Amino acid sequence: MSRPSRLQRQVLSLYRELLRAGRGKPGAEARVRAEFRQNASLPRSDVLRIEYLYRRGRRQLQLLRSGHATAMGAFVRQRDPTEEPRGVGTPRDDDKGRRSALDGPGAPENPPNRR
């Protein structure tokens, strides 16, 4: 087995630091592990993507270490594998043609598609 590259050592170090910083913060350790597992299958040759994720992880580490962070959450809801993907403008099942209170009396049911 070959020695790990400098970038690999940095990523492993970041992983350990994120786990340490996440102790005592609800959801942080599980989130860190999930993120790293999700991206573990990246090919070693995809250096740009790895460096991008490394920088993103560094920023998250700074946020976790700041005194303001109390938990770690996700900005994007993880989609259930059985859930059908929705495209832009596709109505949700619970919308059923209802209009928002902000639409007003003269607002059209379906606004025109402007591109």
MMTF fields as JSON, N, C-alpha, C and O atoms, coordinates in Angstrom:
{
  "mmtfVersion": "1.0.0",
  "mmtfProducer": "UNKNOWN",
  "numBonds": 459,
  "numAtoms": 460,
  "numGroups": 115,
  "numChains": 1,
  "numModels": 1,
  "chainsPerModel": [1],
  "groupsPerChain": [115],
  "chainIdList": ["A"],
  "bondAtomList": [4, 2, 8, 6, 12, 10, 16, 14, 20, 18, 24, 22, 28, 26, 32, 30, 36, 34, 40, 38, 44, 42, 48, 46, 52, 50, 56, 54, 60, 58, 64, 62, 68, 66, 72, 70, 76, 74, 80, 78, 84, 82, 88, 86, 92, 90, 96, 94, 100, 98, 104, 102, 108, 106, 112, 110, 116, 114, 120, 118, 124, 122, 128, 126, 132, 130, 136, 134, 140, 138, 144, 142, 148, 146, 152, 150, 156, 154, 160, 158, 164, 162, 168, 166, 172, 170, 176, 174, 180, 178, 184, 182, 188, 186, 192, 190, 196, 194, 200, 198, 204, 202, 208, 206, 212, 210, 216, 214, 220, 218, 224, 222, 228, 226, 232, 230, 236, 234, 240, 238, 244, 242, 248, 246, 252, 250, 256, 254, 260, 258, 264, 262, 268, 266, 272, 270, 276, 274, 280, 278, 284, 282, 288, 286, 292, 290, 296, 294, 300, 298, 304, 302, 308, 306, 312, 310, 316, 314, 320, 318, 324, 322, 328, 326, 332, 330, 336, 334, 340, 338, 344, 342, 348, 346, 352, 350, 356, 354, 360, 358, 364, 362, 368, 366, 372, 370, 376, 374, 380, 378, 384, 382, 388, 386, 392, 390, 396, 394, 400, 398, 404, 402, 408, 406, 412, 410, 416, 414, 420, 418, 424, 422, 428, 426, 432, 430, 436, 434, 440, 438, 444, 442, 448, 446, 452, 450, 456, 454],
  "bondOrderList": [1, 1, 1, 1, 1, 1, 1, 1, 1, 1, 1, 1, 1, 1, 1, 1, 1, 1, 1, 1, 1, 1, 1, 1, 1, 1, 1, 1, 1, 1, 1, 1, 1, 1, 1, 1, 1, 1, 1, 1, 1, 1, 1, 1, 1, 1, 1, 1, 1, 1, 1, 1, 1, 1, 1, 1, 1, 1, 1, 1, 1, 1, 1, 1, 1, 1, 1, 1, 1, 1, 1, 1, 1, 1, 1, 1, 1, 1, 1, 1, 1, 1, 1, 1, 1, 1, 1, 1, 1, 1, 1, 1, 1, 1, 1, 1, 1, 1, 1, 1, 1, 1, 1, 1, 1, 1, 1, 1, 1, 1, 1, 1, 1, 1],
  "groupList": [{"groupName": "MET", "atomNameList": ["N", "CA", "C", "O"], "elementList": ["N", "C", "C", "O"], "formalChargeList": [0, 0, 0, 0], "bondAtomList": [1, 0, 2, 1, 3, 2], "bondOrderList": [1, 1, 2], "singleLetterCode": "M", "chemCompType": "L-PEPTIDE LINKING"}, {"groupName": "SER", "atomNameList": ["N", "CA", "C", "O"], "elementList": ["N", "C", "C", "O"], "formalChargeList": [0, 0, 0, 0], "bondAtomList": [1, 0, 2, 1, 3, 2], "bondOrderList": [1, 1, 2], "singleLetterCode": "S", "chemCompType": "L-PEPTIDE LINKING"}, {"groupName": "ARG", "atomNameList": ["N", "CA", "C", "O"], "elementList": ["N", "C", "C", "O"], "formalChargeList": [0, 0, 0, 0], "bondAtomList": [1, 0, 2, 1, 3, 2], "bondOrderList": [1, 1, 2], "singleLetterCode": "R", "chemCompType": "L-PEPTIDE LINKING"}, {"groupName": "PRO", "atomNameList": ["N", "CA", "C", "O"], "elementList": ["N", "C", "C", "O"], "formalChargeList": [0, 0, 0, 0], "bondAtomList": [1, 0, 2, 1, 3, 2], "bondOrderList": [1, 1, 2], "singleLetterCode": "P", "chemCompType": "L-PEPTIDE LINKING"}, {"groupName": "LEU", "atomNameList": ["N", "CA", "C", "O"], "elementList": ["N", "C", "C", "O"], "formalChargeList": [0, 0, 0, 0], "bondAtomList": [1, 0, 2, 1, 3, 2], "bondOrderList": [1, 1, 2], "singleLetterCode": "L", "chemCompType": "L-PEPTIDE LINKING"}, {"groupName": "GLN", "atomNameList": ["N", "CA", "C", "O"], "elementList": ["N", "C", "C", "O"], "formalChargeList": [0, 0, 0, 0], "bondAtomList": [1, 0, 2, 1, 3, 2], "bondOrderList": [1, 1, 2], "singleLetterCode": "Q", "chemCompType": "L-PEPTIDE LINKING"}, {"groupName": "VAL", "atomNameList": ["N", "CA", "C", "O"], "elementList": ["N", "C", "C", "O"], "formalChargeList": [0, 0, 0, 0], "bondAtomList": [1, 0, 2, 1, 3, 2], "bondOrderList": [1, 1, 2], "singleLetterCode": "V", "chemCompType": "L-PEPTIDE LINKING"}, {"groupName": "TYR", "atomNameList": ["N", "CA", "C", "O"], "elementList": ["N", "C", "C", "O"], "formalChargeList": [0, 0, 0, 0], "bondAtomList": [1, 0, 2, 1, 3, 2], "bondOrderList": [1, 1, 2], "singleLetterCode": "Y", "chemCompType": "L-PEPTIDE LINKING"}, {"groupName": "GLU", "atomNameList": ["N", "CA", "C", "O"], "elementList": ["N", "C", "C", "O"], "formalChargeList": [0, 0, 0, 0], "bondAtomList": [1, 0, 2, 1, 3, 2], "bondOrderList": [1, 1, 2], "singleLetterCode": "E", "chemCompType": "L-PEPTIDE LINKING"}, {"groupName": "ALA", "atomNameList": ["N", "CA", "C", "O"], "elementList": ["N", "C", "C", "O"], "formalChargeList": [0, 0, 0, 0], "bondAtomList": [1, 0, 2, 1, 3, 2], "bondOrderList": [1, 1, 2], "singleLetterCode": "A", "chemCompType": "L-PEPTIDE LINKING"}, {"groupName": "GLY", "atomNameList": ["N", "CA", "C", "O"], "elementList": ["N", "C", "C", "O"], "formalChargeList": [0, 0, 0, 0], "bondAtomList": [1, 0, 2, 1, 3, 2], "bondOrderList": [1, 1, 2], "singleLetterCode": "G", "chemCompType": "PEPTIDE LINKING"}, {"groupName": "LYS", "atomNameList": ["N", "CA", "C", "O"], "elementList": ["N", "C", "C", "O"], "formalChargeList": [0, 0, 0, 0], "bondAtomList": [1, 0, 2, 1, 3, 2], "bondOrderList": [1, 1, 2], "singleLetterCode": "K", "chemCompType": "L-PEPTIDE LINKING"}, {"groupName": "PHE", "atomNameList": ["N", "CA", "C", "O"], "elementList": ["N", "C", "C", "O"], "formalChargeList": [0, 0, 0, 0], "bondAtomList": [1, 0, 2, 1, 3, 2], "bondOrderList": [1, 1, 2], "singleLetterCode": "F", "chemCompType": "L-PEPTIDE LINKING"}, {"groupName": "ASN", "atomNameList": ["N", "CA", "C", "O"], "elementList": ["N", "C", "C", "O"], "formalChargeList": [0, 0, 0, 0], "bondAtomList": [1, 0, 2, 1, 3, 2], "bondOrderList": [1, 1, 2], "singleLetterCode": "N", "chemCompType": "L-PEPTIDE LINKING"}, {"groupName": "ASP", "atomNameList": ["N", "CA", "C", "O"], "elementList": ["N", "C", "C", "O"], "formalChargeList": [0, 0, 0, 0], "bondAtomList": [1, 0, 2, 1, 3, 2], "bondOrderList": [1, 1, 2], "singleLetterCode": "D", "chemCompType": "L-PEPTIDE LINKING"}, {"groupName": "ILE", "atomNameList": ["N", "CA", "C", "O"], "elementList": ["N", "C", "C", "O"], "formalChargeList": [0, 0, 0, 0], "bondAtomList": [1, 0, 2, 1, 3, 2], "bondOrderList": [1, 1, 2], "singleLetterCode": "I", "chemCompType": "L-PEPTIDE LINKING"}, {"groupName": "HIS", "atomNameList": ["N", "CA", "C", "O"], "elementList": ["N", "C", "C", "O"], "formalChargeList": [0, 0, 0, 0], "bondAtomList": [1, 0, 2, 1, 3, 2], "bondOrderList": [1, 1, 2], "singleLetterCode": "H", "chemCompType": "L-PEPTIDE LINKING"}, {"groupName": "THR", "atomNameList": ["N", "CA", "C", "O"], "elementList": ["N", "C", "C", "O"], "formalChargeList": [0, 0, 0, 0], "bondAtomList": [1, 0, 2, 1, 3, 2], "bondOrderList": [1, 1, 2], "singleLetterCode": "T", "chemCompType": "L-PEPTIDE LINKING"}],
  "groupTypeList": [0, 1, 2, 3, 1, 2, 4, 5, 2, 5, 6, 4, 1, 4, 7, 2, 8, 4, 4, 2, 9, 10, 2, 10, 11, 3, 10, 9, 8, 9, 2, 6, 2, 9, 8, 12, 2, 5, 13, 9, 1, 4, 3, 2, 1, 14, 6, 4, 2, 15, 8, 7, 4, 7, 2, 2, 10, 2, 2, 5, 4, 5, 4, 4, 2, 1, 10, 16, 9, 17, 9, 0, 10, 9, 12, 6, 2, 5, 2, 14, 3, 17, 8, 8, 3, 2, 10, 6, 10, 17, 3, 2, 14, 14, 14, 11, 10, 2, 2, 1, 9, 4, 14, 10, 3, 10, 9, 3, 8, 13, 3, 3, 13, 2, 2],
  "groupIdList": [1, 2, 3, 4, 5, 6, 7, 8, 9, 10, 11, 12, 13, 14, 15, 16, 17, 18, 19, 20, 21, 22, 23, 24, 25, 26, 27, 28, 29, 30, 31, 32, 33, 34, 35, 36, 37, 38, 39, 40, 41, 42, 43, 44, 45, 46, 47, 48, 49, 50, 51, 52, 53, 54, 55, 56, 57, 58, 59, 60, 61, 62, 63, 64, 65, 66, 67, 68, 69, 70, 71, 72, 73, 74, 75, 76, 77, 78, 79, 80, 81, 82, 83, 84, 85, 86, 87, 88, 89, 90, 91, 92, 93, 94, 95, 96, 97, 98, 99, 100, 101, 102, 103, 104, 105, 106, 107, 108, 109, 110, 111, 112, 113, 114, 115],
  "secStructList": [7, 7, 7, 7, 7, 2, 2, 2, 2, 2, 2, 2, 2, 2, 2, 2, 2, 2, 2, 2, 2, 2, 6, 6, 1, 6, 6, 2, 2, 2, 2, 2, 2, 2, 2, 2, 2, 2, 2, 6, 6, 1, 7, 6, 6, 7, 2, 2, 2, 2, 2, 2, 2, 2, 2, 2, 2, 2, 2, 2, 2, 2, 2, 2, 2, 1, 6, 6, 7, 7, 7, 7, 7, 7, 1, 1, 7, 7, 7, 7, 6, 6, 1, 7, 7, 7, 7, 6, 6, 7, 7, 7, 6, 6, 6, 6, 6, 7, 7, 7, 6, 6, 1, 7, 6, 6, 7, 7, 1, 1, 7, 7, 7, 7, 7],
  "xCoordList": [0.843, 0.0, 0.891, 1.851, 0.576, 1.406, 1.082, 0.024, 2.016, 1.814, 0.729, 0.625, -0.083, -1.132, -0.518, 0.526, -1.164, -0.7, -0.943, -1.607, -0.393, -0.564, -2.045, -2.533, -2.752, -4.174, -4.967, -5.884, -4.622, -5.303, -5.068, -5.997, -3.848, -3.563, -4.354, -4.841, -4.483, -5.244, -6.727, -7.363, -7.262, -8.674, -8.923, -9.914, -8.025, -8.18, -8.067, -8.795, -7.157, -7.001, -8.271, -8.732, -8.826, -10.072, -11.191, -11.976, -11.269, -12.297, -12.199, -13.199, -10.976, -10.797, -11.147, -11.786, -10.731, -11.021, -12.521, -13.039, -13.224, -14.671, -15.376, -16.312, -14.927, -15.532, -15.301, -16.21, -14.091, -13.792, -14.625, -15.177, -14.714, -15.473, -16.963, -17.684, -17.425, -18.846, -19.309, -20.509, -18.356, -18.766, -19.635, -19.301, -20.748, -21.64, -22.614, -23.461, -22.511, -23.444, -24.369, -23.902, -25.669, -26.608, -26.53, -26.589, -26.401, -26.412, -25.098, -24.98, -24.11, -22.874, -22.047, -21.626, -21.818, -20.97, -21.596, -20.907, -22.888, -23.566, -23.526, -23.349, -23.69, -23.654, -22.268, -22.146, -21.223, -19.846, -19.583, -19.066, -19.933, -19.708, -20.463, -19.922, -21.703, -22.514, -21.921, -21.874, -21.469, -20.863, -19.612, -19.419, -18.766, -17.525, -17.798, -17.128, -18.766, -19.106, -19.66, -19.353, -20.479, -21.093, -20.022, -20.158, -18.975, -17.945, -16.727, -15.75, -16.758, -15.614, -15.369, -14.252, -16.378, -16.237, -15.702, -15.575, -15.389, -14.811, -13.483, -12.685, -13.243, -11.947, -10.807, -10.976, -9.665, -8.502, -8.081, -7.455, -8.413, -8.013, -8.885, -8.526, -10.01, -10.908, -10.438, -11.142, -9.252, -8.595, -9.359, -9.458, -9.899, -10.631, -11.833, -12.069, -12.584, -13.758, -13.339, -13.974, -12.276, -11.795, -11.328, -11.623, -10.599, -10.133, -11.301, -11.287, -12.309, -13.496, -14.165, -14.49, -14.37, -15.013, -14.153, -14.681, -12.838, -11.928, -12.097, -12.205, -12.119, -12.295, -13.654, -13.767, -14.685, -16.022, -16.033, -16.657, -15.336, -15.234, -14.497, -14.856, -13.461, -12.714, -13.622, -13.571, -14.453, -15.385, -16.394, -16.728, -16.879, -17.822, -17.154, -17.787, -15.874, -15.133, -15.031, -15.206, -14.753, -14.681, -16.019, -16.07, -17.104, -18.434, -18.73, -19.305, -18.342, -18.573, -17.782, -18.266, -16.562, -15.713, -16.145, -15.817, -16.877, -17.319, -18.305, -18.971, -18.393, -19.26, -20.733, -21.571, -21.065, -22.464, -23.13, -24.356, -22.358, -22.936, -23.382, -22.601, -24.645, -25.165, -25.52, -25.631, -25.697, -26.035, -25.613, -25.233, -25.682, -25.322, -26.468, -26.86, -27.006, -28.118, -27.796, -26.681, -28.781, -28.61, -29.463, -30.574, -28.947, -29.721, -30.681, -31.733, -30.328, -31.138, -31.691, -30.953, -33.0, -33.636, -33.223, -33.289, -32.799, -32.427, -33.687, -34.651, -33.686, -34.86, -34.943, -33.941, -36.139, -36.399, -36.218, -36.72, -35.514, -35.295, -36.576, -36.57, -37.681, -38.937, -39.698, -40.656, -39.281, -39.96, -39.611, -38.459, -40.608, -40.372, -39.734, -40.133, -38.745, -38.133, -39.119, -39.9, -39.066, -39.943, -39.108, -37.99, -39.641, -38.972, -39.361, -40.22, -38.746, -39.071, -40.482, -40.834, -41.285, -42.644, -43.633, -44.823, -43.178, -44.087, -44.801, -44.142, -46.121, -46.834, -46.657, -46.556, -46.621, -46.545, -47.916, -48.928, -47.942, -49.201, -50.164, -51.376, -49.637, -50.511, -50.946, -51.724, -50.469, -50.87, -52.259, -53.079, -52.543, -53.843, -54.546, -55.754, -53.787, -54.402, -54.76, -55.377, -54.394, -54.69, -53.827, -52.693, -54.369, -53.616, -53.171, -53.815, -52.082, -51.537, -52.353, -52.997, -52.329, -52.998, -52.347, -52.97, -51.114, -50.398, -50.767, -50.387, -51.499, -51.827, -52.8, -52.715, -53.704, -54.674, -55.805, -55.728, -56.859, -58.035, -57.807, -58.455, -56.915, -56.738, -55.588, -55.296, -54.931, -53.77, -54.219, -55.187, -53.522, -53.916, -53.605, -52.705, -54.356, -54.124, -52.712, -51.984, -52.325, -50.997, -50.302, -50.713, -49.258, -48.584, -47.936, -47.536, -47.828, -47.216, -45.752, -45.074, -45.279, -43.878, -43.014, -43.039, -42.255, -41.385, -39.967, -39.454, -39.329, -37.925, -37.077, -35.865],
  "yCoordList": [-1.171, 0.0, 1.238, 1.315, 2.199, 3.395, 4.405, 4.359, 5.3, 6.347, 7.299, 7.573, 7.807, 8.752, 10.063, 10.495, 10.676, 11.951, 13.056, 12.852, 14.212, 15.348, 15.71, 15.981, 15.712, 16.041, 15.016, 15.385, 13.732, 12.697, 12.916, 12.785, 13.247, 13.512, 14.716, 14.714, 15.75, 16.934, 16.589, 17.06, 15.775, 15.394, 14.565, 14.778, 13.621, 12.809, 13.67, 13.462, 14.629, 15.544, 16.379, 16.576, 16.866, 17.636, 16.787, 17.275, 15.521, 14.615, 14.497, 14.613, 14.266, 14.156, 15.458, 15.442, 16.582, 17.876, 18.153, 18.669, 17.813, 18.017, 17.148, 17.6, 15.901, 15.028, 15.573, 15.559, 16.052, 16.631, 17.884, 18.057, 18.75, 19.995, 19.721, 20.504, 18.613, 18.29, 17.601, 17.421, 17.206, 16.556, 17.495, 18.663, 16.967, 17.759, 18.619, 19.288, 18.614, 19.384, 18.389, 17.543, 18.486, 17.507, 17.398, 18.405, 16.186, 15.916, 16.144, 15.79, 16.725, 17.095, 15.875, 15.762, 14.979, 13.822, 12.952, 12.509, 12.713, 11.897, 12.582, 11.924, 13.892, 14.647, 14.59, 14.411, 14.743, 14.686, 13.319, 13.214, 12.283, 10.918, 10.682, 10.098, 11.135, 10.938, 11.675, 11.131, 12.912, 13.689, 13.001, 12.893, 12.537, 11.897, 10.565, 10.23, 9.803, 8.539, 8.78, 8.048, 9.815, 10.131, 10.471, 10.107, 11.157, 11.597, 10.686, 10.993, 9.58, 8.672, 7.989, 7.549, 7.895, 7.19, 8.083, 7.634, 9.339, 10.205, 9.627, 9.16, 9.654, 9.151, 10.066, 11.282, 9.48, 10.256, 11.294, 12.294, 11.071, 11.99, 13.249, 14.212, 13.264, 14.431, 15.43, 15.705, 15.961, 16.813, 18.116, 18.589, 18.702, 19.963, 19.81, 20.649, 18.74, 18.501, 18.23, 18.717, 17.458, 17.142, 18.412, 18.619, 19.262, 20.514, 21.433, 22.1, 21.468, 22.265, 21.771, 22.57, 20.459, 19.893, 20.114, 20.323, 20.068, 20.319, 21.76, 21.989, 22.718, 24.124, 24.33, 25.054, 23.687, 23.776, 23.193, 23.745, 22.074, 21.469, 22.354, 22.416, 23.044, 23.979, 25.106, 25.493, 25.631, 26.697, 26.173, 26.868, 24.946, 24.371, 24.151, 24.31, 23.784, 23.601, 24.922, 24.953, 25.998, 27.309, 27.662, 28.191, 27.367, 27.653, 26.797, 27.281, 25.533, 24.65, 25.104, 25.034, 25.568, 26.0, 27.333, 27.639, 28.126, 29.41, 29.155, 28.12, 30.063, 29.897, 29.964, 29.639, 30.38, 30.556, 29.261, 29.155, 28.284, 27.033, 26.153, 25.85, 25.753, 24.865, 23.495, 22.525, 23.412, 22.152, 22.248, 23.317, 21.133, 21.126, 20.517, 19.379, 21.259, 20.777, 20.795, 21.12, 20.442, 20.428, 21.522, 21.783, 22.157, 23.169, 22.529, 23.093, 21.371, 20.689, 19.414, 18.603, 19.251, 18.051, 16.871, 16.937, 15.796, 14.585, 13.953, 13.735, 13.654, 13.085, 11.595, 10.881, 11.145, 9.732, 9.028, 9.516, 7.893, 7.207, 6.829, 6.695, 6.653, 6.275, 7.491, 7.349, 8.683, 9.907, 10.252, 10.126, 10.684, 11.049, 12.43, 13.322, 12.619, 13.944, 14.927, 14.584, 16.161, 17.206, 18.175, 18.521, 18.593, 19.589, 20.981, 21.137, 21.975, 23.356, 23.632, 23.337, 24.195, 24.532, 23.396, 23.583, 22.231, 21.109, 21.312, 21.483, 21.299, 21.519, 20.353, 19.196, 20.689, 19.647, 19.016, 19.601, 17.811, 17.096, 17.855, 17.806, 18.558, 19.224, 20.609, 21.27, 21.071, 22.382, 22.312, 23.199, 21.299, 21.032, 22.288, 22.446, 23.176, 24.336, 25.452, 26.434, 25.333, 26.4, 27.608, 27.483, 28.777, 30.008, 30.519, 30.279, 31.213, 31.8, 33.015, 33.64, 33.349, 34.549, 35.791, 36.852, 35.683, 36.816, 37.063, 38.089, 36.145, 36.276, 37.415, 38.047, 37.689, 38.764, 38.305, 37.239, 39.114, 38.69, 38.671, 37.885, 39.501, 39.557, 38.714, 38.742, 37.968, 37.18, 35.97, 35.309, 35.667, 34.495, 33.199, 33.153, 32.143, 30.833, 30.361, 29.979, 30.386, 29.97, 31.147, 31.581, 31.68, 32.844, 32.445, 31.294, 33.403, 33.087, 32.723, 33.222, 31.848, 31.386, 32.396, 32.458, 33.182, 34.195, 33.699, 33.294, 33.723, 33.29, 34.387, 34.218],
  "zCoordList": [0.0, 0.0, 0.0, 0.767, -0.854, -0.976, 0.129, 0.756, 0.338, 1.338, 0.867, -0.328, 1.79, 1.386, 0.884, 1.372, -0.076, -0.609, 0.421, 1.438, 0.129, 1.038, 1.164, 2.261, 0.034, 0.046, 0.857, 1.591, 0.731, 1.515, 3.006, 3.803, 3.386, 4.799, 5.299, 6.43, 4.457, 4.85, 5.043, 5.986, 4.154, 4.244, 5.504, 6.203, 5.794, 7.008, 8.264, 9.235, 8.236, 9.363, 9.553, 10.677, 8.444, 8.501, 9.093, 9.907, 8.689, 9.2, 10.722, 11.43, 11.212, 12.666, 13.377, 14.429, 12.806, 13.425, 13.452, 14.442, 12.365, 12.336, 13.372, 14.032, 13.515, 14.524, 15.93, 16.761, 16.195, 17.515, 17.765, 18.851, 16.769, 16.935, 17.078, 17.696, 16.508, 16.551, 17.809, 18.017, 18.666, 19.917, 20.738, 20.936, 21.208, 22.044, 21.255, 21.846, 19.94, 19.125, 18.417, 17.655, 18.666, 18.112, 16.588, 15.882, 16.1, 14.677, 13.952, 12.78, 14.616, 13.934, 13.533, 12.382, 14.46, 14.152, 13.062, 12.143, 13.169, 12.154, 10.795, 9.769, 10.786, 9.525, 8.886, 7.674, 9.706, 9.202, 8.598, 7.485, 9.323, 8.817, 7.508, 6.569, 7.454, 6.251, 5.05, 3.947, 5.265, 4.175, 3.641, 2.43, 4.557, 4.128, 3.44, 2.463, 3.931, 3.275, 1.875, 0.934, 1.759, 0.471, -0.571, -1.739, -0.16, -1.1, -1.121, -1.804, -0.397, -0.358, -1.691, -1.965, -2.51, -3.78, -4.905, -6.044, -4.591, -5.625, -6.1, -5.287, -7.387, -7.867, -7.421, -7.331, -7.147, -6.693, -7.72, -7.369, -8.968, -10.033, -10.078, -10.757, -9.377, -9.362, -8.306, -7.334, -8.512, -7.518, -7.305, -6.173, -8.366, -8.217, -7.293, -6.424, -7.485, -6.64, -5.194, -4.259, -5.016, -3.67, -2.968, -1.791, -3.691, -3.083, -2.74, -1.705, -3.606, -3.318, -2.037, -1.159, -1.925, -0.739, 0.505, 1.597, 0.341, 1.461, 1.966, 3.171, 1.049, 1.454, 2.116, 3.105, 1.565, 2.158, 3.573, 4.48, 3.743, 5.069, 6.049, 7.224, 5.572, 6.428, 6.912, 8.079, 6.011, 6.407, 7.43, 8.39, 7.221, 8.177, 9.531, 10.574, 9.51, 10.752, 11.512, 12.73, 10.803, 11.455, 12.085, 13.195, 11.373, 11.923, 13.147, 14.121, 13.101, 14.245, 15.466, 16.596, 15.226, 16.339, 16.93, 18.076, 16.159, 16.688, 17.828, 17.858, 18.727, 19.878, 19.55, 20.391, 18.337, 17.963, 17.529, 17.581, 17.107, 16.599, 17.764, 18.667, 17.726, 18.762, 18.202, 18.952, 16.893, 16.236, 14.783, 14.304, 14.089, 12.681, 11.912, 12.171, 10.976, 10.192, 8.717, 8.308, 7.935, 6.482, 5.876, 6.338, 4.848, 4.151, 3.162, 2.86, 2.662, 1.659, 2.268, 2.827, 2.15, 2.671, 1.812, 0.584, 2.452, 1.73, 1.18, 1.915, -0.118, -0.759, -0.492, -0.539, -0.214, -0.013, -1.356, -2.368, -1.393, -2.679, -3.399, -4.623, -2.674, -3.311, -3.82, -4.579, -3.41, -3.812, -5.256, -5.672, -6.011, -7.402, -7.455, -6.707, -8.33, -8.453, -9.063, -9.951, -8.565, -9.088, -9.898, -9.516, -10.98, -11.804, -11.35, -10.483, -11.92, -11.611, -12.082, -13.225, -11.206, -11.567, -11.416, -11.669, -11.015, -10.814, -9.49, -8.465, -9.479, -8.217, -7.268, -7.678, -5.981, -4.971, -4.818, -5.204, -4.249, -4.069, -3.165, -3.374, -2.163, -1.21, -1.693, -1.004, -2.857, -3.37, -4.005, -3.765, -4.795, -5.406, -5.927, -5.75, -6.567, -7.187, -6.23, -6.643, -4.965, -4.016, -4.298, -4.758, -4.021, -4.211, -2.867, -1.846, -2.878, -1.659, -1.261, -2.104, 0.015, 0.498, -0.082, -0.117, -0.534, -1.108, -2.564, -3.127, -3.182, -4.595, -4.867, -5.92, -3.967, -4.175, -5.078, -5.688, -5.164, -5.928, -7.434, -8.124, -7.977, -9.414, -9.933, -11.129, -9.062, -9.485, -10.278, -9.903, -11.381, -12.171, -11.439, -10.6, -11.76, -11.159, -11.441, -10.524, -12.706, -13.123, -13.772, -14.848, -13.149, -13.759, -15.081, -15.254, -16.026, -17.314, -17.14, -16.242, -18.011, -17.957, -18.706, -19.935, -17.958, -18.579, -18.569, -17.526, -19.708, -19.785, -20.283, -20.418]
}
